């Protein structure tokens, strides 16, 4: 099956029993898979969402979910030796894709995963995959690589999902990180990601949206799933890459290189958080989201945060 789906039946690739339901009652089928479309969603949109959910990219071909498999001996499955990257698309083009691929390759090397560059899709291949799923909608794509069974290469695949709706603001709770420094599983996107979900869950139990993680010395690192930027009286700062505990995001790098206002890397003690005037989080799935509280201190969504959000939203995708 090629990356371009060209057939009068939009679900010709599905198993017959599933294909019939895709045509007859797509909304209930999506609901069974945890996707709740609006009651008035047009049929073409429902069809797009089905393809987004069901079709994976594997080695240049489209594969329905029910025909996708990973070797039970794959060390990515057994021991978490796997790497991944995700980003939203803009007009079908993956945002900051070259940066994502470079980071993935670096993380794979750090974990000893044998990965030849030609196995990874370039931006054009990602766009072809997205447009095989939907002619007009944008998605979040996730690229995954496993280490494979001993002596054999692993699996390279992409999946897509509907983009999340960015929240108007997020409330953060500071929390010491419970991991040691200089560990390659921490400074890249690896299959050892459950701890970050755990820190977010702990914050939500206390009425916050995410954790703001602190290193063993009490310095700010990042949020559970995003990098943090803080404005003090003397300008914007983002935590410096020290100790190997910070996962440096692609949007973080883009802002450091190209933001219309100066942003510096610095060690930021948690004791200085009372001096913060504005703050926001970044990741490549949602872009920029303002921070409206840190612990019990409320923050306004300031003019510079809004300016940077407008700039980032209007920026041409890098890596196209």
N, C-alpha and C positions, 0 to 999 in steps of 0.2 A: 504494500500500500504506500503510495507516494505521499509527500507532505501536503499535496493539494487534493482536496476532496472534490472530485468532479463527477457527479452522478445525479440523476433525477431524484433518487431517493436519498434524502439527507442522512439517513441512518443505515445505508446499505452495508456498513461494516459491522453492525451489531448482530448478535445472535438473534435468530428469528423470534424467540419468545419475548426477548427484551424489545426488539424492534417494533413489534406490534403495540406494546404499551407506550413506547415513545411517540407513536403516532396517535394512539387513541386517547391517552390521558397523561400527557407529559407533566402536568403540574403535580399530580399525586405521586408520580414516579420520583420527581425531584424532592418532594417532601419526605419520602421514605429515606432519601439519602442526606437528610439534614439541611436541605436548601428549600426555603419557603418563599416562592415567588409571589408577587402581588396578585390578588384575585383578578385584576384587569390586565395582566401582562399579555401582550399580543402573542399569537402563536409563533411567529418568526423569532421573537425574543426567547421564548421557552425552548425552541429548537436550538438556538445558539447556546443557551445555558447548558442544555444537555450535552452538546458537543464539548463545551469547555470542561464539563465535569468528567466526561467519559473517555476522552481521547488523550492519550499520552504520546509524547515523542520519545522514541528510542532509536538511537543510531540512524537518524535521518528518516525514519518511517513513523507513521501513526499507528498506535496499537491501542485497541479498546482495553479498558481496565481489567475486564475479566480474563484477558489473554496475556496479561503482564505477570511475570514471575521473577523472583530472585532465587538464585541457587541457595539451598539451605546451608551450604558450607561457606557462603560468602561472609568474609570477616566484617563487612559493614553491618550485616544483619546480626552476627553473633557477638561482635565485640565493639560495635560502634565506630569502626574504622571507615568513616565516610565523611564527605564534605558536601556542602551545598551553598547556593546563593539564590536570592530571590529579588525581584524588582518589578515595579509596575511598568506597563507599556504606555507610550504616548503616541497616538496615531499608529498603533501597531508596532512601534519601535521600542525595544527594551532600553530603559533609562540607565545611563552610565554602564552599559554592558561591558565595554573593554575593561573598566575598573573591576567589575565583578569577576570577570574571567581571570584577570591577573591575580586577584586575591585568592580565588579558588585554587589556581595552580600553585601558588605559594603555600597555601594550607595543605594541599595534597602532598607536596614535597616534604613539609615538616612532619607529616604523619607517615611518611614512607610509602605513599600510594603511587604506584607506577601509572602515570597518566600522560599519554602522548597528546600534544596540542591538537592534532587533526581530529581527535574524537569529540572535541567540544564544538558546539554550534556557534557560528559567528552571529552578528546582529541580523544579517540578512536571513539566515536560517531560522532564527527566532521569529522574525516577522512573518515568514512563510508559514510557520506553525500556527501563529496567532490567527492569521487570515484564513487558514484552513478550518479554524474553529468558528470564526465569526467575521463577517465582512466589515463591521463598523465598530464593535465594542472593544474597549480596552480591558486588559486583564492584569493579574499578577502572575508572572511565570517563576517557577522554581526549578533550578538546574541541580541535579543530584549525581554524585559519583561515589560508588562503593569500592572498597579495596579489592574485592573479589575473593574466590577460593584460593588456597595456596597454589602458587604457580600459574594462575590464570588471571586475566584482567577482570575487573568488576563491571558493573552496569553503569552506563551513562544515560540518564533519562530526564525529561522535563515534564512537568505537570503545570496546569493553569487553574486559576480560580478567579472568581469575581473579585474586583478590588474592594478593600474595606472602605467604609465611609469614615473619613478622618473625624475624630471628635473635636469639639470646639476648644477643649482644653483638658489638661490632665493634672491630677493631684498626686504628688510624689511623697513617699515616706522613706527617709533615710534608713539604710540597713547595711551593716558590715558584710562584706563578701566572705563566704565561708570556703574559699578555695585558695590554694597556694599559688605563688607567683611562678612565672616562666614555664607555663605549661602550654604546649601547642594547641591543646583542645580548647583553650579559653580565648586565644587571640584570633581565631578564625571561625567561620561557620562550619561546625562539625556536627556529627550525629550525637555528640554529647551535649545536647542543648536543653535537657530536661531541667537542669538547675535554674536556668533563666526563667522558665515557666513557673518553677516553684517560687522564686522570689516575687514574681508578679502576683501569684496566688496569695502569698502571705500578706502583701500590701492590700489586696482587695478584701481580705478578711477583716482588716482594720479600717475599712472604709475609704481606702485610697485606690488609685488606678494602677499604679506601678511603683516599684521600688527605685530609689536612687541609691546605687551601690557605692560603698566606701571601701577603700583599700585598708590593709591592716594598720597603716599609720593615720587613718582617719581623714584621708583625702578623697575628694569626689572622683568617681570613675565614669559612670554612665547609668542610664536607666536599665530596666530588665531587658528590653528589646530595642533600645535606641540610644544614640549618643545625645549628650546634653550640651547646651550652649547657655552661658550665663552672662548677663550684662551688669557690670559694676560701674561705678562713677567714671572710671578711666577707660571703659570700653568693654568689648565682648571677649570672653575667654571660653575655651573648651579644654577639658582635662588633657594633660600631656601624656604621651606614650611612655610611661615608666612602669617597670615591674612586670610587664607582660600580662597584666590582668585586664586591660582595656581592649575591646574589640573595635578597631578603627573602621567606621562605616564609610561607604563610598560617598554618601551625601556629605558626611563630615569632611572628607578630603576635597570634595568639590567646593564647599564653602571656604575652606582654608585657602584654596587656590584662587577663587574667582569672586567671592562675595563682594557686593558693592560697598560694604563697610568693613573696616579692619577687624579681623578675628585672630587672636593669638592663642597658642597652646601654652598652658601653664599648670603648675601644681596648684590645686584649689583646695585648701583645707575646709573641712565641713564647718569649722568654727566661723568661716567668713560668709556662710550662706545668708545670714541676717543682713548682709550688705547688698544682696542681689536686687536689681531694679526690674529686670525682665529676664525671662528664661523660655527656652523652647527645646523640644526634642526633634531629632531627625532620624528617619530611616527611608530606604528607597521604595518601600511599599506605600507609604502615606505622605512622604515629603516632610513637611514641617508642621508640628503641632505645638501650640503654646502651652506653657506650664502655668497653671492658675493657683497652685499652692505647693509649698514644700513644708512638710510636717504641718504645724498649726499656723503657719504664716501664709496669708493670701498674697497673690501677685496679680497685678493688672496685666492685661494683654497690651503691651506698650506699642508706640508708633514704630519703633525700629523692628520689632518682631513682625508687625504687619507688613512693613516695607520689604523685609527679607522673604516673607512668605509670598508676596506678590512677585518678587524677582524670581524666586525659585520655581513658582508655578509657571511663569512665562518663559523660563529658560529653554533653549533648544536642547533636546536630548543629546547627551554626549555618548559617543560610541555608535552612532547611527551609521 
